[in-house]
Amino acid sequence: MLKPKCLDGRQSYGFTNVEGGYILPCCHCDTKDGYVEFESLIQEKFKITNVDSIEEILHSEEWQDFYDTLINRPTKAPDTCQKFCSHHYVKKEITYTDPEGRIRHKKY
């Protein structure tokens, strides 16, 4: 199950300075693999210096199709989204001993 953080307000958009700067769905997309995976969102027409507003980018057909994929076709979502926005993704797990001496695990 996919829980897109970029759609529920839990994650801010990422910004990459690759060749002039682009908006990406989140910081996890800002990798060499991400540039290939999100190439439809990294086009010359979406370069920050080529638009009048961020909304112009986010309301584009390409971005709307990306959002539609996340919502209506999550199995076709990019691998980055599958990894970081799935219900089983664990950002961090810690092990500690509680005051009674029991070993505990907590996932964040």
N, C-alpha and C positions, 0 to 999 in steps of 0.2 A: 504494500500500500504506500502510496506517495503522499507526503505532507509538505507541499512546496512552501518553504519559508519565505520565498520572494512574493508569495501571494497573500500570506496571512499577517504580514507586518513584523515577523520575528527576525527578518534579515534585511539589511539595507542592500541596495544595489552596489555592485562592485564597479570599480573604475580601473581601466587599464590604460597605460600611457603608450601602448604599442602603436607606433606610427601615427601619433597625433591625438590619441585618446578616444576611447569608446566606453559606453555603459554596458555592463554585463549583468546578468541576473543576480549574481552574488560573487563574493570573493573567491569561492571555490572554483569558479569558471576561469579564473585568471591564471591559466597554466598553458604550456605549449599544446597539450592535448586539448584543452578547452578552446583554444583558438581554432582548431579544426572542428571540434564538436559544435561550436556555436558560430561557425562561419557565416551563417545567414544573418546573424545579428552584428557581425563585424564587417560591414561594407562601407565603402567610401562615403555613401550618402548618410551614414549614421555617425560619422566622425563628429565629435563635439563641436569642432570649428565650422562644420558645414550645416548646422541646424540653428534655428532660432530659439528652440526650447527643448527640454528633455521630453516633454509630452509628445512632441513631434516624433521622437524616436519610439517611445513606448506605445503610441497609438498606431504605429505603422503596421502594415499587413504582416510582415515577418514576425514582429513581436507578438501580435495578436495570435498568429498561428502557433508560436511557441507556447503562449499561455493556454491556448486551446488543447495542445498536446498534453500539457501537465494535468489539466482538469479532466479531459474527455478520453484521452488515449495514453494514460500514464505508462503503460508498458512500452511505448514508443519514445518516451522521454530520453534525453541524453543520459549517458552513463553517469556523468557527474551528478545529475539530479537523482538518479536511482541510488547512488551511493550516499550522498549527504542528506537527502530529504526522505529517505525511506523510514518506516516506523521502527526498523530494527537497528538504525545507525546509533552508535554510542560514541559521543564525542570524547568522553573521558570516564574512566572507571578507577575508583580508588578502593583500597583495602585498608581497613583500620581495625583496631581493637577497641571495643566499647568499654565503659567503666567496670562492667562485670567480667571482663576478660574474654568476651566472645569475639571471634573474628567476624567482621561485617564487610559487606561489599556495597558500594553505592555507585550508581551510574548517573551521569549527567548528560 
